[in-house]
Amino acid sequence: MKLGIWLIGAYGNVATCTIAGVEAIKKGLAPKIGFVTELEEFKRLKLAPVENIEFSGHEIRRTDIAKSLDNFRRQNGVFSETLCANLKAKLKEISRRIKTGFLLNCGKAVEKLSSMNLPKNKLKLYDLVQNIQQEILDFKKRYKLDQVVVVNLASTEAKVTQPPEYSDIGLFRNAIKKNKKTGLSSSVIYAFSAIDAGFPYINFTSSPGSSIEAIDRLSIEKKVPHFGKDAKTGETLIKTALLPLFHARNLKLLSWEGHNILGNRDGYVLSFAESKKTKIEDKKKAVDVQETFSNVRIDYVPSLGDWKVAWDFIHFEGFLNTKMSLQFIWQGCDSILAAPLVVDLARLSAYANKKGEYGPLKHLACFFKTPYKVKQQNFFEQFKMLMDYVTNQR
Ligand SMILES: NC(=O)c1ccc[n+]([C@@H]2O[C@H](COP(=O)([O-])OP(=O)(O)OC[C@H]3O[C@@H](n4cnc5c(N)ncnc54)[C@H](O)[C@@H]3O)[C@@H](O)[C@H]2O)c1
């Protein structure tokens, strides 16, 4: 079973760590720590082996994965120069497969990232969709892949007011036919292209992607699975694991303040108010407790690179109105936390696709900050949904 993963944002930090990690595993240079799908319970699913994964994708910046990996190592002081040298030739080869992406209503921050000519920007929407679909199909054919899953790892788009096309697949199709670009953004066009051509789609980011009514409807019509949005890998993961504890002891939450600082490209994009808005909304949904005063801040601190620091202050009340607090500091290498989850999500959606499942893959809720059409935010309940799914497979 050969699995292709098509990454949108293929030279970004998460994509780079995902590709490098899988290629390192193929060469026996890294263990499989961090993959949820490598837990014993998942063995029975016989998922596509990590060793059988091939990559390609779209990008809007001119660089390559080998350079990106080397920059990441130098900036963040993780993994060795020898590992980068060992992977260099293979990463250069994968980079030659990457296709030029496009920008549509992504916001100023994302536009500033790209200095290259993006011919797809000028295409009519119908031709753009055909073009993207053909590129993914060519990848599937050329590398003799059994399945290809598209994963959105592109920068966070600016928040826009949702146009009527987002809630109606008829209107959405019409906009594509009539080249009506107003209100539509890159992430939804990539999602439409993937699902319309039969490729499962995962939205790792807080951009809309497939998490809108129109694309969800398309996924049902086309019998293709999809899910998102915004992977939870750090502060929000801890939040959704801690909340059940307060509930279990009947302690009353008074306020939850979270302050995140990070210095990578993602942090740079999030330093623009219009992009930050989307991310903060997703992060806030995790602590949706009535009467709790809750705030989330994200600040760009370039010297930190990928080492994101989150400081959370939780004020709560116990017996006899006694006020107490819990504080935690999380320091995680953001892209290293994210990379194995990209592989997990691709393997699980390929599996679901093969089994004939389609629409939103709700059992993947534990991977996301805003799981599409899932209200449950308790991490353990979400993880149980995944484990129940795994044990119920025949
Ligand atoms: N732990 C995590 O790192 C984590 C967790 C949750 C969500 N995310 C999200 O995942 C995404 C990737 O994070 P990252 O740290 O790799 O960011 P990054 O900035 O390093 O990578 C994003 C890449 O996307 C490219 N890009 C932007 N718009 C594009 C488009 N329209 N088409 C093709 N390529 C495009 C950029 O050039 C860049 O290389 C971000 O949206 C981030 O918010 C990351």
The ligand as an SDF file (V2000), in Angstrom:
LIG
                    3D

 44 48  0  0  0  0  0  0  0  0999 V2000
    2.2020   23.1330   15.8970 N   0  0  0  0  0  0  0  0  0  0  0  0
    2.0710   23.7640   14.7700 C   0  0  0  0  0  0  0  0  0  0  0  0
    3.0540   24.0800   14.1540 O   0  0  0  0  0  0  0  0  0  0  0  0
    0.6970   24.0780   14.2190 C   0  0  0  0  0  0  0  0  0  0  0  0
   -0.4540   23.7390   14.9600 C   0  0  0  0  0  0  0  0  0  0  0  0
   -1.7110   24.0470   14.4350 C   0  0  0  0  0  0  0  0  0  0  0  0
   -1.8170   24.6800   13.2060 C   0  0  0  0  0  0  0  0  0  0  0  0
   -0.6850   25.0110   12.5320 N   0  0  0  0  0  0  0  0  0  0  0  0
   -0.8350   25.7080   11.2500 C   0  0  0  0  0  0  0  0  0  0  0  0
   -0.1760   24.9750   10.2440 O   0  0  0  0  0  0  0  0  0  0  0  0
    0.2570   25.8720    9.2140 C   0  0  0  0  0  0  0  0  0  0  0  0
    1.7310   25.6240    8.9220 C   0  0  0  0  0  0  0  0  0  0  0  0
    2.5320   26.0430   10.0070 O   0  0  0  0  0  0  0  0  0  0  0  0
    4.0820   26.3170    9.7560 P   0  0  0  0  0  0  0  0  0  0  0  0
    4.6870   26.6110   11.0780 O   0  0  0  0  0  0  0  0  0  0  0  0
    4.6440   25.2580    8.8970 O   0  0  0  0  0  0  0  0  0  0  0  0
    3.9930   27.6780    8.9210 O   0  0  0  0  0  0  0  0  0  0  0  0
    5.0330   28.1620    7.7970 P   0  0  0  0  0  0  0  0  0  0  0  0
    4.7790   29.6070    7.6360 O   0  0  0  0  0  0  0  0  0  0  0  0
    6.4090   27.7300    8.1000 O   0  0  0  0  0  0  0  0  0  0  0  0
    4.5350   27.3770    6.5000 O   0  0  0  0  0  0  0  0  0  0  0  0
    3.4430   27.7640    5.7270 C   0  0  0  0  0  0  0  0  0  0  0  0
    3.8460   27.6200    4.2800 C   0  0  0  0  0  0  0  0  0  0  0  0
    2.6930   27.8110    3.4770 O   0  0  0  0  0  0  0  0  0  0  0  0
    3.0990   28.5090    2.3020 C   0  0  0  0  0  0  0  0  0  0  0  0
    1.8800   29.0720    1.7170 N   0  0  0  0  0  0  0  0  0  0  0  0
    1.1500   30.1260    2.1650 C   0  0  0  0  0  0  0  0  0  0  0  0
    0.0620   30.3070    1.3930 N   0  0  0  0  0  0  0  0  0  0  0  0
    0.0890   29.3410    0.4470 C   0  0  0  0  0  0  0  0  0  0  0  0
   -0.7550   29.0070   -0.6400 C   0  0  0  0  0  0  0  0  0  0  0  0
   -1.8740   29.7010   -0.9000 N   0  0  0  0  0  0  0  0  0  0  0  0
   -0.4250   27.9560   -1.4200 N   0  0  0  0  0  0  0  0  0  0  0  0
    0.7060   27.2400   -1.1940 C   0  0  0  0  0  0  0  0  0  0  0  0
    1.5460   27.5110   -0.1690 N   0  0  0  0  0  0  0  0  0  0  0  0
    1.2420   28.5440    0.6380 C   0  0  0  0  0  0  0  0  0  0  0  0
    4.1250   29.5250    2.8180 C   0  0  0  0  0  0  0  0  0  0  0  0
    4.9450   29.9970    1.8060 O   0  0  0  0  0  0  0  0  0  0  0  0
    4.8690   28.6700    3.8380 C   0  0  0  0  0  0  0  0  0  0  0  0
    5.9810   28.0200    3.2800 O   0  0  0  0  0  0  0  0  0  0  0  0
   -0.0500   27.2920    9.7110 C   0  0  0  0  0  0  0  0  0  0  0  0
   -1.2890   27.7120    9.2030 O   0  0  0  0  0  0  0  0  0  0  0  0
   -0.1830   27.0740   11.2160 C   0  0  0  0  0  0  0  0  0  0  0  0
   -0.9860   28.0550   11.8630 O   0  0  0  0  0  0  0  0  0  0  0  0
    0.5570   24.7140   12.9960 C   0  0  0  0  0  0  0  0  0  0  0  0
  1  2  1  0
  2  3  2  0
  2  4  1  0
  4  5  1  0
  4 44  2  0
  5  6  2  0
  6  7  1  0
  7  8  2  0
  8  9  1  0
  8 44  1  0
  9 10  1  0
  9 42  1  0
 10 11  1  0
 11 12  1  0
 11 40  1  0
 12 13  1  0
 13 14  1  0
 14 15  2  0
 14 16  1  0
 14 17  1  0
 17 18  1  0
 18 19  2  0
 18 20  1  0
 18 21  1  0
 21 22  1  0
 22 23  1  0
 23 24  1  0
 23 38  1  0
 24 25  1  0
 25 26  1  0
 25 36  1  0
 26 27  1  0
 26 35  1  0
 27 28  2  0
 28 29  1  0
 29 30  1  0
 29 35  2  0
 30 31  1  0
 30 32  2  0
 32 33  1  0
 33 34  2  0
 34 35  1  0
 36 37  1  0
 36 38  1  0
 38 39  1  0
 40 41  1  0
 40 42  1  0
 42 43  1  0
M  CHG  2   8   1  16  -1
M  END
$$$$
